[in-house]
Amino acid sequence: MSDVKLTAIDVEDGGRRFLAALAELRNAAPLRRESENIWEVFRYAETLRAMSDYETFSSDTSGVIPPDPALERLNRGSFVRMDPPQHRKLRRLASQAFTPRMVAQLGPRIRELTTELLDEVAGQGRIDLVRDVAYPLPVTVIAEMLGVPVADRDKYRRWATALFEGGRSDSTLPSEERMAVVRENVLEMIEYLRRHIEIRRDDARDDLTTKLVEAEVDGERLDDDEISAFMMLLLVAGHVSTTALLGNMVLCLDENPVAGAEVRADRDLVPAAIEETLRLRTPFTRMVRVTTREVELGGTTLPKSALVILWLAAANRDERQFPDPDRFSLHRDPNPHVSFGHGIHFCLGAPLARLESKIALNLLMDRYAKLSVDWDAVRYTDANSLLSASELPLDVVPA
């Protein structure tokens, strides 16, 4: 097990072998040296420490992972790969669209969209949750926020698939073949978004793109590279997390019918179901950091410029933090999982993902007296950096 390549394990079984490998590695040691300059972190305390200390564990990987020249301009607007003070400036700008008040105001529209999507499959005894609800709902919400065409949502999904579903690899770092796919899709996406930015410069609307075009950071306007990188992050990451979360929640409740019955009987438990799903089936399974100095972590001395893989999916099942960690419990309180990150890089869209999932699950349970997963027909994303169903057939009985 000490030499297993986690990135080479497929998740076609729903991630069971992958999660079992993480558990074995976590039980063996807090950290593992994966290769010459790459370390992996498996336990909660060490993961939390690394995410809390941005001065030592930097999000800027450009000094260790050579940036692709064709994609270099993309990093200028991607605040998830920045440290303060640049990170603080851009995040403050983005956070204006995700304040509690702004997110709460989206509630009626999310309910309306979910109802429309369920109406489209009314009368069918079988639906695909991902195809019919879990994908189109969040991508429509984020597209409307940005003011980009909802009609292009199949294009957005293709781009997201290219970025997140890289398949299995014997290398932790992406291969040249993999980078070629990413490069092609990212450049296509940037050109698409730049055309939309130009439209908004001449035709301002009440949308997030217009706000980005008109915004100033330290007295200067953002350039097109910064805006397009910003938009790409929101458009792609802004729907993938909800698609994964909603699908994973239905899987968890089907696997745990007692909990499913509890939630159906007491809808006040829906938020608890969301948090426990995030912990048990962590959507984005890992984060990457780079050490800025020599540092001790979990009894291991890491050199400066070490690449550190934080396995969130392992930390979220660490028995040192979570009693009976492999059990789905609606009454786990507190539930300090790290699925949305921690510290300055805590996921900006977390409140929106939670709200979308809460509304969608409630409406699904209102609409259907029974939701049964056809486990033999479930298909998963071809990447162990993302635990998510890509096809999720449900046999449904109307309420």
SULMOSUL-V896464 format. One record per residue. N is the residue number from 0. RES is the residue in one letter. SS is DSSP state (alpha for helix, beta for strand, coil for the rest). OMEGA is omega as a letter, one per 40 degrees, with the letter a starting at -180 (none if undefined). D_CENTER is the distance of its C-alpha to the mean C-alpha in whole Angstrom. Layout:
n:res:ss:omega:d_center
N:RES:SS:OMEGA:D_CENTER
N:RES:SS:OMEGA:D_CENTER
This chain:
n:res:ss:omega:d_center
0:M:coil:a:27
1:S:coil:a:28
2:D:coil:a:27
3:V:coil:i:25
4:K:coil:a:22
5:L:alpha:a:19
6:T:alpha:a:17
7:A:alpha:a:20
8:I:coil:i:20
9:D:coil:a:19
10:V:coil:a:17
11:E:coil:i:19
12:D:coil:a:20
13:G:coil:i:17
14:G:coil:a:16
15:R:alpha:a:19
16:R:alpha:i:21
17:F:alpha:i:18
18:L:alpha:i:17
19:A:alpha:i:21
20:A:alpha:i:21
21:L:alpha:a:19
22:A:alpha:a:21
23:E:alpha:i:24
24:L:alpha:i:23
25:R:alpha:i:22
26:N:alpha:a:26
27:A:alpha:a:28
28:A:coil:i:26
29:P:coil:a:24
30:L:beta:i:24
31:R:beta:i:24
32:R:beta:a:26
33:E:beta:i:24
34:S:beta:a:26
35:E:coil:a:28
36:N:coil:a:26
37:I:beta:i:23
38:W:beta:i:22
39:E:beta:a:20
40:V:beta:a:19
41:F:coil:a:19
42:R:coil:a:20
43:Y:alpha:a:19
44:A:alpha:a:21
45:E:alpha:i:21
46:T:alpha:a:17
47:L:alpha:i:18
48:R:alpha:a:21
49:A:alpha:i:19
50:M:alpha:a:16
51:S:alpha:a:19
52:D:coil:a:21
53:Y:coil:i:20
54:E:coil:i:24
55:T:coil:a:24
56:F:beta:a:20
57:S:beta:i:19
58:S:coil:a:16
59:D:coil:a:19
60:T:coil:a:19
61:S:coil:a:21
62:G:coil:a:24
63:V:coil:i:23
64:I:coil:a:21
65:P:coil:a:24
66:P:coil:i:22
67:D:coil:a:23
68:P:alpha:a:26
69:A:alpha:a:25
70:L:alpha:a:21
71:E:alpha:a:23
72:R:alpha:a:23
73:L:alpha:a:19
74:N:alpha:a:18
75:R:alpha:i:21
76:G:alpha:a:18
77:S:coil:a:15
78:F:alpha:i:15
79:V:alpha:i:12
80:R:alpha:a:15
81:M:coil:i:18
82:D:coil:i:20
83:P:coil:e:22
84:P:coil:a:24
85:Q:alpha:a:22
86:H:alpha:a:19
87:R:alpha:a:21
88:K:alpha:a:22
89:L:alpha:i:20
90:R:alpha:i:17
91:R:alpha:i:20
92:L:alpha:a:21
93:A:alpha:a:17
94:S:alpha:i:17
95:Q:coil:i:20
96:A:coil:a:18
97:F:coil:i:16
98:T:coil:i:19
99:P:alpha:a:19
100:R:alpha:a:22
101:M:alpha:i:20
102:V:alpha:a:18
103:A:alpha:a:20
104:Q:alpha:i:22
105:L:coil:a:20
106:G:alpha:a:21
107:P:alpha:i:24
108:R:alpha:i:22
109:I:alpha:i:19
110:R:alpha:a:22
111:E:alpha:i:24
112:L:alpha:a:21
113:T:alpha:i:20
114:T:alpha:i:24
115:E:alpha:a:25
116:L:alpha:i:23
117:L:alpha:i:24
118:D:alpha:a:28
119:E:alpha:i:27
120:V:coil:i:27
121:A:coil:i:29
122:G:coil:i:32
123:Q:coil:i:30
124:G:coil:a:30
125:R:beta:i:27
126:I:beta:i:24
127:D:beta:a:21
128:L:alpha:a:18
129:V:alpha:a:15
130:R:alpha:a:18
131:D:alpha:a:20
132:V:alpha:a:17
133:A:alpha:i:13
134:Y:coil:a:13
135:P:alpha:a:16
136:L:alpha:a:15
137:P:alpha:a:12
138:V:alpha:i:13
139:T:alpha:i:17
140:V:alpha:a:16
141:I:alpha:i:14
142:A:alpha:i:17
143:E:alpha:i:19
144:M:alpha:a:18
145:L:alpha:a:19
146:G:coil:i:22
147:V:coil:a:21
148:P:coil:i:22
149:V:alpha:a:21
150:A:alpha:i:23
151:D:alpha:a:21
152:R:alpha:i:18
153:D:alpha:i:19
154:K:alpha:i:19
155:Y:alpha:i:15
156:R:alpha:i:14
157:R:alpha:i:16
158:W:alpha:a:15
159:A:alpha:i:11
160:T:alpha:a:13
161:A:alpha:a:15
162:L:alpha:a:12
163:F:alpha:a:10
164:E:coil:a:12
165:G:coil:a:15
166:G:coil:a:17
167:R:coil:a:18
168:S:coil:i:20
169:D:coil:i:23
170:S:coil:i:22
171:T:coil:i:19
172:L:coil:a:19
173:P:coil:i:19
174:S:coil:i:22
175:E:alpha:i:24
176:E:alpha:i:24
177:R:alpha:a:20
178:M:alpha:i:20
179:A:alpha:i:22
180:V:alpha:i:20
181:V:alpha:a:17
182:R:alpha:a:20
183:E:alpha:a:22
184:N:alpha:i:19
185:V:alpha:a:18
186:L:alpha:i:21
187:E:alpha:a:22
188:M:alpha:a:19
189:I:alpha:i:20
190:E:alpha:i:24
191:Y:alpha:a:23
192:L:alpha:i:21
193:R:alpha:i:24
194:R:alpha:i:26
195:H:alpha:i:25
196:I:alpha:i:25
197:E:alpha:i:29
198:I:alpha:a:29
199:R:alpha:i:28
200:R:alpha:a:30
201:D:alpha:a:33
202:D:coil:a:32
203:A:coil:i:30
204:R:coil:i:28
205:D:coil:i:27
206:D:coil:a:23
207:L:alpha:i:21
208:T:alpha:i:22
209:T:alpha:i:25
210:K:alpha:i:24
211:L:alpha:i:23
212:V:alpha:a:26
213:E:alpha:a:28
214:A:coil:i:26
215:E:beta:i:28
216:V:beta:a:27
217:D:coil:i:30
218:G:coil:a:32
219:E:beta:i:31
220:R:beta:i:29
221:L:coil:i:26
222:D:coil:a:26
223:D:alpha:i:25
224:D:alpha:a:23
225:E:alpha:a:21
226:I:alpha:a:21
227:S:alpha:i:19
228:A:alpha:i:17
229:F:alpha:a:16
230:M:alpha:i:16
231:M:alpha:i:14
232:L:alpha:a:11
233:L:alpha:a:11
234:L:alpha:a:12
235:V:alpha:a:9
236:A:alpha:a:6
237:G:alpha:i:8
238:H:alpha:a:8
239:V:alpha:a:6
240:S:alpha:i:4
241:T:alpha:i:8
242:T:alpha:i:9
243:A:alpha:a:8
244:L:alpha:a:9
245:L:alpha:i:12
246:G:alpha:i:13
247:N:alpha:a:12
248:M:alpha:i:14
249:V:alpha:i:17
250:L:alpha:a:17
251:C:alpha:a:18
252:L:alpha:i:20
253:D:alpha:i:22
254:E:alpha:a:22
255:N:coil:a:23
256:P:alpha:i:26
257:V:alpha:i:28
258:A:alpha:i:24
259:G:alpha:i:24
260:A:alpha:i:27
261:E:alpha:a:27
262:V:alpha:i:24
263:R:alpha:a:26
264:A:alpha:a:29
265:D:coil:a:28
266:R:alpha:i:25
267:D:alpha:i:25
268:L:alpha:a:23
269:V:alpha:i:20
270:P:alpha:i:18
271:A:alpha:i:19
272:A:alpha:i:17
273:I:alpha:a:14
274:E:alpha:a:14
275:E:alpha:i:16
276:T:alpha:i:13
277:L:alpha:a:10
278:R:alpha:a:13
279:L:alpha:i:14
280:R:coil:a:12
281:T:coil:a:9
282:P:coil:i:6
283:F:beta:a:5
284:T:coil:a:9
285:R:beta:i:10
286:M:beta:a:11
287:V:beta:i:14
288:R:beta:i:17
289:V:beta:i:20
290:T:beta:i:23
291:T:coil:i:26
292:R:coil:i:29
293:E:coil:a:30
294:V:beta:i:28
295:E:beta:i:29
296:L:beta:i:26
297:G:coil:i:26
298:G:coil:i:30
299:T:beta:i:29
300:T:beta:i:30
301:L:beta:i:27
302:P:coil:i:29
303:K:coil:i:28
304:S:coil:i:26
305:A:coil:i:24
306:L:beta:a:21
307:V:beta:i:19
308:I:beta:i:16
309:L:beta:a:15
310:W:beta:a:14
311:L:alpha:a:12
312:A:alpha:i:12
313:A:alpha:i:16
314:A:alpha:a:16
315:N:coil:i:15
316:R:coil:a:18
317:D:coil:a:20
318:E:coil:i:24
319:R:coil:a:25
320:Q:coil:a:22
321:F:coil:i:22
322:P:coil:i:25
323:D:coil:a:25
324:P:coil:a:21
325:D:coil:a:21
326:R:coil:i:22
327:F:coil:a:20
328:S:coil:i:22
329:L:coil:a:22
330:H:coil:i:24
331:R:coil:a:22
332:D:coil:e:23
333:P:coil:i:22
334:N:coil:a:18
335:P:coil:i:17
336:H:coil:a:14
337:V:coil:a:12
338:S:coil:i:8
339:F:coil:a:8
340:G:coil:a:10
341:H:coil:i:14
342:G:alpha:a:16
343:I:alpha:a:16
344:H:alpha:i:13
345:F:coil:a:11
346:C:coil:a:9
347:L:coil:a:11
348:G:coil:a:9
349:A:alpha:i:9
350:P:alpha:i:13
351:L:alpha:i:12
352:A:alpha:i:9
353:R:alpha:a:12
354:L:alpha:i:15
355:E:alpha:a:14
356:S:alpha:i:13
357:K:alpha:a:17
358:I:alpha:a:19
359:A:alpha:a:18
360:L:alpha:i:18
361:N:alpha:a:22
362:L:alpha:i:23
363:L:alpha:a:22
364:M:alpha:i:24
365:D:alpha:a:27
366:R:alpha:a:27
367:Y:beta:i:27
368:A:beta:a:30
369:K:beta:i:28
370:L:beta:a:25
371:S:beta:i:25
372:V:beta:i:23
373:D:coil:a:25
374:W:alpha:a:23
375:D:alpha:a:25
376:A:alpha:i:24
377:V:coil:i:20
378:R:beta:a:18
379:Y:beta:i:15
380:T:coil:a:13
381:D:coil:i:15
382:A:coil:i:13
383:N:coil:i:12
384:S:coil:a:9
385:L:beta:i:7
386:L:coil:a:9
387:S:coil:i:10
388:A:beta:i:13
389:S:beta:i:14
390:E:beta:a:17
391:L:coil:a:18
392:P:beta:i:22
393:L:beta:i:23
394:D:beta:a:27
395:V:beta:i:27
396:V:beta:a:31
397:P:beta:i:31
398:A:coil:none:32
